[in-house]
Amino acid sequence: MISAQASGSWLPTLQDQIHHFTIGQHTQGSGQTQTTSKNGQGHVQCSLHAQLPNSVLPKLFERLVALCGNIEFDYQQNLWEHEICYQPEAETPFGASRNEDAALRLRANVLSSDGEFVKLHDRKWTLCFNGAPEPPKPGDRKRVTQRVIYESGIEGDALRYVEMLGYKFNFELVRKGYIFTYNDLRITIFRAYALEARHKVTTAVPIDANNDSWIVQVTSPFVHTEGVPKVAQELHAFAEYMGGLIKLIVVDHTVLRNRIYYHQT
């Protein structure tokens, strides 16, 4: 059985596909696919980013341990995340509707809560759709990267599930690094890696072998639209705590678009 539990509702461009698939599965009795929404949870996430030289990493650890109260931090990496990106199997012809094509992503931790390696099909996969970030608004002094994100926990063969939705493999990557939490904020410090063999995370190699810096990403919990000003203030307050070490900024919204760039043949 394949089961999906969703936080939020799917965007209209994906809703028809998933509705068609789930209705077809429900009529078959056993082996059905279920989508269950979590009522009351928002689906807007805000974030700030920074680039960190490797030489500054120990000082950042010191500040984060003091700020977050993580006295048990042992300098061991606790983030190992595998992400697989998919694109529609059928390419939409050139035209306005082509802009509605969007990527789906599967994301899972490679390690269990006990630090044990988890095999590909045993991982707890989450199906993700990242909306386009909001463009900047004139006069907004507390800017953050703001985007709608929809996530569904998948039980069963997640890779097959995405293929049954009409999507195919596009690319994948691994993030390795560290996670901290401060109040409701999630701080990740990571490097990105490409895989030399499909789906084999042990073949990960640095995407940029000549760059030893780290990416710092600070994200808010999911909120409704009316909760954005509050989490934006919290993100900027945290950015002030990091002053002198890193400068947390808003990433250009055009860089984070979820568009599909089909390969020309």
C-alpha positions in Angstrom: 0.0 0.0 0.0 1.1 3.5 -0.8 -0.2 6.2 1.6 0.3 10.0 1.5 -0.3 12.4 4.4 -0.3 16.0 3.3 0.4 19.2 5.1 -1.6 21.7 3.1 -3.4 21.4 -0.2 -1.9 20.9 -3.6 -1.7 23.7 -6.1 -4.2 23.6 -8.9 -1.5 22.6 -11.5 -1.0 19.3 -9.5 -4.4 18.8 -8.0 -6.0 17.2 -11.1 -3.2 14.7 -11.5 -3.3 13.6 -7.9 -7.1 13.6 -7.7 -7.3 11.4 -10.8 -4.7 9.0 -9.3 -6.2 8.7 -5.9 -9.7 8.2 -7.1 -8.5 5.4 -9.4 -6.8 3.8 -6.4 -9.8 4.1 -4.1 -12.0 2.2 -6.5 -9.6 -0.7 -6.4 -10.2 -1.5 -2.7 -6.8 -2.9 -1.4 -3.6 -1.1 -2.4 -5.3 2.3 -2.3 -3.6 5.6 -2.0 -4.8 8.0 0.6 -4.2 11.7 1.0 -5.0 13.2 4.4 -4.7 16.9 5.0 -3.6 18.3 8.4 -6.1 20.9 9.2 -5.0 24.2 10.8 -1.4 24.0 9.6 -0.1 26.8 7.3 1.9 26.2 4.2 4.0 29.4 4.0 7.7 29.2 5.0 10.1 32.1 5.4 13.9 31.9 5.3 17.2 33.7 5.2 20.5 32.4 3.8 24.2 33.1 4.1 27.5 31.7 2.8 30.0 30.8 5.5 33.8 30.4 5.0 35.1 27.1 6.5 37.5 29.0 8.7 34.6 30.7 10.5 32.7 27.5 11.2 34.1 26.9 14.7 33.2 30.4 15.8 29.7 29.9 14.5 29.4 26.7 16.4 30.4 28.5 19.6 27.7 31.1 19.1 25.0 28.7 18.2 25.7 26.4 21.1 25.5 29.4 23.5 22.4 30.8 21.8 20.5 27.5 21.3 21.6 25.9 24.6 22.8 22.8 22.8 25.4 21.9 25.4 25.6 18.3 24.2 26.8 19.3 20.7 29.8 17.1 19.8 30.8 18.6 16.4 29.6 15.5 14.6 27.5 16.1 11.5 23.8 15.3 12.1 22.4 16.2 8.7 22.5 13.8 5.8 19.6 14.4 3.5 18.9 12.9 0.1 16.7 14.8 -2.4 15.5 13.5 -5.8 14.0 16.0 -8.2 11.4 14.9 -10.8 9.9 16.6 -13.9 6.7 15.8 -15.9 7.1 12.7 -18.1 5.1 14.5 -20.8 6.6 17.8 -21.9 4.1 20.5 -22.3 4.3 22.2 -25.8 5.6 25.8 -26.0 3.0 28.3 -24.8 1.6 29.9 -21.7 0.6 26.6 -20.1 4.2 25.4 -20.3 5.0 27.8 -17.4 2.7 25.7 -15.2 5.0 22.7 -15.4 6.7 22.3 -12.0 9.1 20.0 -10.3 8.3 17.5 -7.6 10.9 16.5 -5.1 11.3 13.5 -2.8 13.3 14.2 0.4 14.5 11.9 3.2 17.0 11.6 5.9 19.7 9.0 5.2 20.3 8.3 8.8 17.7 7.0 11.4 17.1 8.8 14.7 19.7 6.4 16.1 22.3 7.4 13.6 22.0 4.1 11.5 22.2 4.1 7.7 18.8 3.6 6.1 18.5 1.9 2.7 16.8 3.8 -0.2 13.4 2.2 -0.1 13.3 2.1 3.7 13.7 5.8 4.1 10.8 8.0 5.3 10.3 10.0 2.1 8.4 13.3 1.9 6.9 14.5 -1.3 7.6 18.2 -1.7 6.3 21.0 -4.0 8.1 24.3 -3.7 6.1 27.3 -4.9 7.7 30.4 -6.5 9.1 32.9 -3.9 7.3 36.1 -3.5 8.9 39.0 -5.3 10.2 41.9 -3.2 7.7 44.6 -2.1 8.7 48.3 -2.3 9.5 49.6 1.2 9.6 46.3 2.9 12.4 46.6 5.4 11.9 43.2 7.0 12.3 41.2 3.8 12.6 37.4 3.9 12.4 34.7 1.3 8.7 33.8 1.4 7.3 30.8 -0.5 4.4 28.3 -0.4 5.6 24.8 0.3 3.4 21.7 0.2 4.6 18.4 1.8 3.2 14.9 2.0 4.7 12.0 4.0 4.7 8.9 1.8 4.4 5.3 3.1 5.3 2.6 0.7 7.3 2.8 -2.6 7.7 6.5 -2.8 9.7 6.4 -6.1 7.1 4.4 -7.8 4.4 6.7 -6.5 5.9 9.7 -8.1 6.3 7.8 -11.4 2.6 6.9 -11.3 1.8 10.6 -11.0 3.4 11.1 -14.4 6.8 12.3 -13.4 10.3 11.1 -14.3 13.8 11.5 -12.7 15.6 14.7 -13.4 18.5 15.1 -10.9 19.4 14.4 -7.3 21.7 15.8 -4.6 22.7 15.2 -1.0 23.1 17.7 1.8 25.5 17.0 4.6 26.2 19.1 7.6 24.6 20.3 10.9 21.2 21.2 12.3 20.4 23.5 15.2 17.1 24.8 16.5 16.4 28.1 18.1 12.9 28.5 19.4 10.8 27.6 16.3 13.6 28.4 13.8 15.6 25.6 12.1 19.3 26.4 11.3 21.0 24.2 8.8 24.7 24.4 7.9 25.5 22.2 4.9 27.4 21.5 1.7 25.7 20.1 -1.4 26.9 17.0 -3.2 26.2 15.3 -6.5 25.9 11.6 -6.9 28.1 9.7 -9.3 25.7 6.7 -9.3 21.9 7.2 -9.3 20.4 7.0 -5.8 23.6 5.8 -4.2 24.4 8.4 -1.6 27.7 6.8 -0.8 29.0 8.0 -4.2 28.4 11.7 -3.3 31.0 14.1 -4.5 31.2 17.9 -3.9 29.3 19.9 -6.5 32.1 22.5 -6.4 35.3 20.8 -5.3 37.2 24.2 -5.3 34.8 25.8 -2.8 35.1 24.8 0.9 32.5 27.2 2.2 29.2 26.2 3.8 25.6 27.3 3.1 23.6 28.5 6.2 19.9 28.4 5.9 17.5 29.6 8.6 13.9 28.6 8.1 10.7 29.3 9.9 8.0 26.8 10.8 5.0 26.6 8.3 2.6 29.5 9.0 -0.5 31.0 7.4 -0.1 34.2 5.5 -1.1 36.4 8.4 1.7 34.8 10.5 4.5 35.9 8.0 5.2 39.3 9.7 5.8 37.6 13.1 8.2 35.0 11.7 10.0 37.6 9.6 10.7 39.6 12.7 12.0 36.4 14.4 14.3 35.7 11.5 15.7 39.2 11.5 16.3 39.1 15.2 18.2 35.9 14.8 20.2 37.5 12.0 21.2 40.2 14.4 22.5 37.6 16.9 24.7 36.3 14.1 26.2 39.7 13.4 29.9 39.8 12.9 30.1 36.2 11.8 27.7 35.8 8.9 25.3 38.1 7.0 21.9 36.4 6.5 20.2 37.7 3.3 17.2 37.3 1.0 18.1 35.2 -2.0 17.1 36.6 -5.4 13.6 35.2 -5.9 14.4 34.4 -9.6 17.1 32.0 -8.5 14.6 29.9 -6.5 11.9 29.5 -9.1 10.5 26.0 -9.4 10.4 26.0 -13.2 11.3 23.1 -15.4 14.0 23.6 -18.0 13.6 20.8 -20.5 16.7 19.5 -22.3 16.8 20.5 -26.0 17.1 17.6 -28.4 
